[in-house]
Amino acid sequence: MMHLIRFRRFATAAATLALLLSALLLVSNAQQGRPAVAIDDDDIGGVVTGASGPEAGVWVIAETRDLQVRYIKSVVTDDQGRFVVPDLPKANYTVWARGYGLIDSPKMTTAPGRLVNLSATRAPTPAAAAHYYPAIYWYSMLKIPAADEFGGKNPSLPAALTQPQWLDSMRSNGCIGCHQIGQQSTRTIPASLGTFASTEQAWIRRVQSGQAGQQMSGQMAALGSVAFKNFADWTDRIAKGELPHATPQRPQGAERNIVVTLRDWMNEKQYLHDLIASDRRNPTVNAYGPLYGAPEYSSDEMPILDPVKNTWTSFRLPVRDPQMPLNLGPGHAAALDPMAPSPYWGAERIWETRANNHNSMLDKTGRVWLAASVRGAETPAFCRAGSDHPSAKLFPMERSVRHIAVFDPKTKKYSFVDTCFSTHHPQFGYDANDTLWTSGGGPVVGWVNTKMFDATGDAAKSQGWTAMILDTNGNGKRDAYVEPNQPMDPTKDKRVVAGFYAVMPSPVDGSVWGSFRSNPGAVVRIAPGANPPETTLTEVYNVPLPGFGPRGADIDSKGVVWVSLASGHMGSFDRRKCKGPLNGPKATGDHCPEGWSFYKYPGPGFQGIGDNSAESSYYSWVDQHNTFGLGNDVPMSTGNLNDGLIAYKDGRMIVLRVPYPLGFYAKGFDGRIDDPKAGWKGRGLWAANGDRTPWLIEGGKGTRPFAAHFQLRPDPLAK
């Protein structure tokens, strides 16, 4: 008992001393003409000052490795150079300032409850300043073939490609679909790659590296030899000292109110594709609860992060047949073994999976529904011709490579939902059956009635799928149809293949939308009708110029679709604006350009191709429930070359940037409200650093994936 009393006295004395030191520093700041900063005992605050006075709009970064996770929190200074890094776990922190026009300030060691003033260091050269620019500033230096070189005029380019198609493959739907390009690791050639006669030869060898070598080298080869030449020219010019043709602006307005918290998890070799935090329809589900990662091709270990305790564990995803082939090799986006040794991991096989969990969704009870394989590719008999399954009668399926599974965190029960259709992204609808809609089905769109599955456990009875049928005869119902390769028949409908990449159940009318990855690409609407699939009809809306190349997309509460485009735009499509008929012989894709609007992403563009942004956004998401704090229905995108996320609000793009480590790249994100009564502290966005090569981020080999929490304060000093 006496020891406990002494400990309490000691703790009280320590707390009093900390408050006294903070008060003395406040007085010292005031005496030296610095503006005062108020903090609590779990904050770090102070002022960043440069040679010309306070430094506004620079980041202050606090990092600790004292916890099980590496923990990093970043804030932005106000117009007087003041900062508050709020709500820090008890630990020792390294704190420093980073900003455009500067190099990193000297790092200081401190702890929560203390004030610390930082001295900003002006960059001695433009090259030193450019080291901290986001990847887009460097990638926009890449030379793009002129439009008049296409169509067979340049023998180094495939004759069948157009400039938009070439750009599409260089951006969101190609090279930047897996990892960020433009950060230091990719704008330089690693010495460990070897010695080559030319930089072009180095690039040819580089894209053969690792288990994605076949995919990378194939994509580059399909763009013609000019792709290798231009990448070689790009890195050569940078090596000789050429710098970006634009400079970034320091955070302004709401960007100064953003707090970014990073926690690392998983491991240094295996990447995360995505994470999930809550139920998209009700973001208060799983409040303060764990986050679930999706490791895709990298692993069968699903990491689970506890953001309250700052710890993580994992759950090994099973499959029904442990002897099934690995989901690697031909037909997949990763091979069993490296095509050529990696300059980082040699010939080691670092990715190995059967479950191949692409991403997940939480339901209203907090269970995790995964787009994950449960068996090999061959479908069971109920999926095939001769089955009495309603969907199989209309469109039998013989192969599906990824299915559905459900994990209950409370019981650790993992259930298989064997689907006849392949899956990629799942999304819950707004109906009484809690229908889980999926993308990735290729010629079909599939769904699972989760209420029925919970009641019966019968996967066959609980699922359905539909082919995509346009009502081209205009009679308002689904009839006999012609195939995609057959000419139109005025008496029949038309089947199309416009496979969903994103999937978006509408909260307005029960329709389900998807994005179709192609060039120019499209958004696609299916109306299930009273008796799907027999009554299900499809509408296709092609992307008009200047837009092209859709990838990820989402829908707002009014039914407007928002989509990431490889043209460097966030696009929106509003079906209510369509002037002509939405069915009939002319309603085949190009019948509603007036429904489209385009908003250019921030950041510089490639030179010589007009006004553009080089941003190559992977996915878009709409904040239907104001989980972040900018308001309801704010559309957002991953800023894959802008090191963060991008929100579109009141005609302005707002960048939610991760300043450290440089190279943050998300493939999706989620919102969660932990406490609706807690103001900004109870709200936020969650995203995983989804780069397939986490060792290319600042810090290099040994860096693990991060889970990022983005929050929006009312002002830069809120605590």
Secondary structure, DSSP 8 states (H G I E B T S, - for coil): -HHHHHHHHHHHHHHHHHHHHHHHHHHHHHHTT-------TT-EEEEEEETTEE-TT-EEEEEE-SSSS-EEEEEE--TTSEEEE-S--SS-EEEEEE-TTEE----EEE-TTEE--EE-EE-SSHHHHHTTS-HHHHHTTS----GGGTTTTSTTS-TT--HHHHHHHHTTTTGGGTS--SSHHHHS--GGG---SSHHHHHHHHTTBSTTHHHHHHHHHHT-HHHHHHHHHHHHHHHTT---SS------GGGGGEEEEEEE-S-SSS---EEE-SBTTBTTTTTT--EEEE-GGG-SEEEEEETTTTEEEEEE---S-TTS--S-STTSSS-SS-SB-BTTTBT------SS----EEE-TTS-EEEEE--S-SB--GGGSTT---HHHHHS---B-S-EEEEEETTTTEEEEE--SS--S-EEE-SSTT-EEEE---TTEEEEEEHHHHHHH--HHHHEEEEEEEE-TT-SSS---EE-TTS---TTSEEEE----SSEEE-TTTS-EEEEE-SSS-EEEEEE--SSTTTT-EEEEEE--TT---EEEEEE-TTS-EEEEETTSEEEEE-GGG--S-SSSTT-SSSS-GGGEEEEE-SS---TTSSS--------EEEETT-SSSS-TTEEEEEETTTTEEEEEETTEEEEEE--SSS----S-EEEEES-TTSGGGGEEEEEE---S-GGGSTT-TT---EEEEEEE-SSTT--
